[in-house]
Each structure stands twice: as C-alpha cells, then as structure tokens.
Amino acid sequence: MSNHDINELFSQAADAGAIPVDSLAALTDLSSEIQNNLGVSAEDIPASEVFLLTMEIDDSSSIRMSGNSQHVRDGHNFMIEVLAESNKGDDMLVHTTYLNGGTLFPFVLLKNATRLDARNFNPSGCTPLYDRTVATLGTVLAKEQEFANQGVPVRTITLVVTDGEEYGSRKYDSDDVKKLVEQMLASENHIVAFMGIDDGKTDFRAVALAMGIPDQWILTPKNDGSSIREAFGIASRAAKSASQGAGSFSSTAIGGFDAGIS
C-alpha cells in the first residue's frame, strides 16, 4: 500500500467522522510509518468482524533501571496468551510498538504475534509519549478504515504502557492525542487504555486524563513486579472481555478495567 493509499484511508475516515479533520495533517505526516505498521491486508482476513489489540510499550531506560524489563515482557506476553484462549482468536489482529525502538511487529493474526524477550526488548532512551501515541492511534484508525472498506466491522483496544512522564516528543502534545482519543471513543468502536507504572513523581492519572483517556481505563500500579503483573492481568481480562462481540465490547467499554478485576 502506497502513501497515497494511506492518505486516502485517512480522508475516508475523516469523511465518516472517525478522524477529526484538524488531525489529518498530523496523520498524513506519519503516513510512511503508519503504512509499515498496517501489516496483514484486510483482504486476506476472511472474518465477519475483527478485533484489534494494539500495545504501545515504553522501552525507555527507566524501565530497565527500575528492574522492570522482565515484568513488562511477561505482561505483554500474558496479554497475548489470554486472548489466545478466546474462541474469537481467529478474528483478532495484534500490533505492538515501542516508544523508542520502532515496531516489534505490525498487525498480524493473533497466532503469529511475537513475544517479548531479552533480544527484542532491551529498554533505553527517553519517553516521547505524545509523538508515539499519535502514530499508534493513527495506525489503529487506518487499519479500522481498511476493514471498513471491506464491509467488516472492527472493534479495538489500545493499551499504552509507560513508567515515565512525557520526555522527547517533538511534534505533538497531549491535546493532539486527546483529539484523536475523543473522536475514537465517540464512535463506540474503540477503547483506549493507559497503564502508568509508578515512578515516584508523576501523576499518571492526570497524564492519561489530559490525553483524553477515561478514568475507568487508567491503571497506576506500583513499581514492583507483583503490582505490574496484577495490572497486566486486569488489562488482559478486560481485553478478552472486549473481544467477545459487540454486546460484550460495549459493556466492557463502559465498565473499564473493572471488567478485568473479577
């Protein structure tokens, strides 16, 4: 798919009300990056409906320095394993991207998702939270529109995981993220969630709220392995619940992470 085709997807999504018109320029600037993350073609997925899971994982140096690299690896992998237990697994696509290190894998069938390990996840760098999240959400929206063009309904959940405040974004700010999030939520086809691992100073709930993420979709685990594992467990169960069809998605979207506590 060419950049021209990507931009056509964005224009179609804007016409359908899925993307704010004043966000088009930002997404167009990211067209090459987003194109590379679209992965498997919608035309190759013989499904009557599709569920997209996207994980944006903080790979900044603070993750490593806090001793949490393996906890984050385990949490990411657990998300995939829990969804794999679902009877909807053949209708799910997964995409994982890093804050600094590019893309772990573009959208692929759940069964083809790559697990995090010490070779592909060695955190270093800063925390360009807003720049990366605009690109991540743009990818989700482009993929949704690609399926919409095939007449296939799409529901999505995007999980942003970080342990540090914004540091390093050069193009976008929290308002740019918020515009996209609010438009996505208004369609009632998307969930955008946030996990802020305590760094001892950042009010992650305030950070997420400023990005437009609803309070019920914010987790703020302590900076230890047990709390991080528990948070990923909650997120995994909520994602699985959201994946089980339109009715389950709607109730999960309203209930938030509480849907993953029981």
C-alpha positions in Angstrom: 0.0 0.0 0.0 1.4 3.4 -1.0 1.4 6.6 1.0 -1.3 7.8 -1.4 -3.5 4.9 -0.4 -2.8 5.5 3.3 -3.8 9.1 3.0 -7.0 8.0 1.1 -7.8 5.9 4.1 -7.4 8.9 6.4 -9.6 11.0 4.1 -12.3 8.3 4.1 -12.1 8.0 7.9 -12.4 11.8 8.3 -15.4 11.8 5.9 -17.0 9.1 8.1 -16.4 11.1 11.2 -13.8 8.7 12.6 -10.9 11.2 12.5 -11.0 14.9 13.4 -10.5 16.9 10.3 -7.8 19.0 12.0 -5.8 15.8 12.8 -5.5 14.9 9.1 -2.3 16.8 8.6 -0.6 15.2 11.6 -1.5 11.7 10.4 -0.5 12.5 6.8 2.9 13.4 8.1 3.2 10.0 9.6 1.9 8.1 6.6 5.1 6.2 5.8 5.5 5.0 9.4 1.8 4.0 9.7 1.9 2.2 6.4 4.7 0.0 7.7 2.6 -0.9 10.7 -0.6 -1.9 8.9 0.7 -5.5 8.4 -1.6 -8.2 7.0 -4.1 -6.9 4.5 -7.8 -6.7 5.4 -8.5 -8.5 2.1 -6.7 -11.6 3.5 -8.8 -11.9 6.7 -12.0 -13.9 6.0 -13.9 -12.7 9.0 -17.3 -11.2 9.5 -16.0 -8.9 12.3 -12.5 -8.2 13.6 -11.0 -7.2 16.9 -7.7 -5.3 17.1 -5.4 -5.3 20.1 -2.6 -2.7 20.0 0.1 -2.4 22.7 2.4 0.7 22.9 5.2 -0.4 25.3 7.6 2.0 27.0 11.2 0.9 26.2 12.8 3.9 27.9 15.9 3.4 30.1 13.9 3.8 33.3 12.1 0.5 32.7 15.5 -1.2 32.7 17.0 0.8 35.6 13.9 0.0 37.8 14.4 -3.7 37.2 11.1 -4.0 35.4 12.2 -5.2 31.9 11.2 -8.8 32.5 7.9 -7.8 34.3 6.9 -5.8 31.2 7.9 -8.6 28.9 5.9 -11.1 30.9 2.9 -8.7 31.0 2.9 -8.1 27.2 3.2 -11.8 26.6 0.4 -12.6 29.0 -1.9 -10.3 27.2 -1.4 -12.3 24.0 -1.8 -15.7 25.8 -5.1 -14.7 27.5 -6.6 -13.6 24.2 -5.3 -16.8 22.6 -7.6 -18.7 25.0 -10.6 -17.0 23.4 -12.9 -18.7 20.9 -12.5 -15.5 18.8 -8.8 -15.9 18.3 -9.0 -16.3 14.5 -10.7 -12.9 14.2 -8.1 -11.0 16.2 -5.1 -9.0 14.9 -2.4 -7.7 17.2 0.2 -5.0 16.8 3.0 -4.0 19.3 5.1 -0.8 19.0 7.7 0.8 21.3 8.1 4.4 22.4 11.7 4.5 21.1 12.6 1.3 19.3 10.1 1.3 16.5 7.8 -1.6 15.9 8.0 -5.1 17.4 5.5 -6.3 14.8 2.8 -4.7 12.6 -0.7 -6.0 12.6 -0.6 -9.8 12.4 -3.0 -12.6 13.3 -3.0 -13.3 17.0 -1.4 -16.7 16.4 1.6 -15.0 14.7 2.2 -12.4 17.4 5.9 -12.2 18.6 6.6 -12.5 22.3 8.9 -10.0 24.1 12.2 -11.4 25.2 15.7 -10.1 26.1 16.7 -9.9 22.5 13.8 -7.7 21.2 13.1 -5.7 24.4 16.2 -4.0 25.9 14.9 -0.7 27.2 16.9 2.5 26.5 16.1 6.1 25.5 13.6 8.7 26.6 9.7 8.9 26.7 8.3 10.5 23.6 4.8 9.6 24.8 2.7 12.1 22.7 4.5 11.6 19.4 4.3 7.9 19.6 0.7 7.8 20.7 -0.4 9.9 17.8 1.3 7.5 15.5 -0.1 4.5 17.3 -3.7 5.7 17.2 -3.3 6.7 13.6 -2.3 3.2 12.8 -5.4 1.8 14.5 -7.6 4.2 12.7 -6.1 3.4 9.3 -6.5 -0.3 10.0 -10.1 0.2 11.0 -10.8 2.1 7.8 -9.1 -0.6 5.7 -11.6 -3.2 7.1 -14.5 -0.7 6.8 -13.8 -0.6 3.1 -14.2 -4.3 3.0 -17.5 -4.0 4.9 -16.1 -5.7 8.0 -17.0 -4.2 11.4 -14.0 -3.5 13.7 -13.6 -3.0 17.4 -10.3 -2.1 19.0 -8.5 -1.8 22.3 -5.2 0.1 22.5 -3.1 -0.1 25.7 -0.4 2.5 26.4 2.2 1.4 29.0 4.8 3.7 30.5 6.7 4.4 33.7 7.8 8.0 33.0 6.3 11.3 32.2 6.5 12.7 28.7 10.0 13.5 27.6 11.2 13.7 24.0 8.1 14.4 21.8 9.0 17.0 19.1 5.8 17.3 17.1 2.7 16.6 19.2 1.3 17.3 22.6 -1.4 15.9 24.9 -4.1 17.9 23.1 -3.2 16.3 19.8 -3.6 12.9 21.4 -6.8 14.0 23.1 -8.5 15.0 19.8 -7.9 11.5 18.4 -8.9 9.7 21.5 -12.2 11.6 22.0 -13.2 11.0 18.4 -12.4 7.3 18.6 -14.4 6.9 21.8 -17.3 8.8 20.3 -17.6 6.1 17.6 -18.1 3.5 20.4 -15.8 1.1 18.5 -12.6 1.9 20.4 -11.2 1.5 23.8 -8.0 3.5 24.7 -6.4 2.4 27.9 -3.4 3.6 30.0 -1.0 1.9 32.4 1.3 4.3 34.3 3.8 2.4 36.4 4.6 4.5 39.4 7.9 6.4 39.1 7.5 8.2 42.5 6.8 11.6 41.0 4.4 11.6 38.0 0.6 11.8 38.4 -0.1 9.3 35.7 -3.9 9.6 36.1 -3.6 13.3 35.3 -1.3 12.5 32.3 -3.8 10.0 30.9 -6.8 12.2 31.5 -5.1 15.1 29.7 -4.7 12.6 26.7 -8.5 12.1 26.7 -8.4 8.6 28.3 -11.4 7.9 30.5 -10.8 7.4 34.2 -12.1 3.9 34.2 -9.4 2.9 31.7 -6.4 4.1 33.7 -4.2 1.8 35.8 -1.5 3.1 38.1 0.4 0.1 39.5 3.2 0.4 42.0 6.8 0.0 40.8 7.2 -3.7 41.6 6.8 -7.0 39.9 3.7 -8.1 41.8 1.8 -4.9 41.1 2.8 -4.8 37.4 1.8 -8.4 36.9 -1.5 -7.8 38.6 -2.1 -4.7 36.3 -1.4 -6.7 33.2 -3.7 -9.4 34.4 -6.5 -6.9 34.8 -5.8 -5.4 31.4 -5.7 -8.9 29.8 -9.1 -10.0 31.2 -10.7 -6.7 30.2 -9.3 -7.1 26.6 -10.6 -10.6 26.4 -14.0 -9.5 27.6 -14.0 -6.7 25.0 -13.1 -9.1 22.2 -16.2 -11.3 22.7 -18.6 -9.5 20.3 -20.5 -6.2 20.1 -22.5 -6.5 23.3 -19.6 -7.6 25.5 -17.4 -4.8 24.0 -20.0 -2.2 24.8 -20.4 -3.3 28.4 -16.6 -3.6 28.9 -16.1 -0.1 27.4 -18.4 1.3 29.9 -17.1 -0.7 32.9 -13.5 -0.1 32.1 -10.8 -2.1 33.9 -13.4 -3.2 36.5 -14.3 -5.7 33.8 -10.9 -7.3 34.3 -10.9 -7.5 38.1 -13.4 -10.3 38.6 
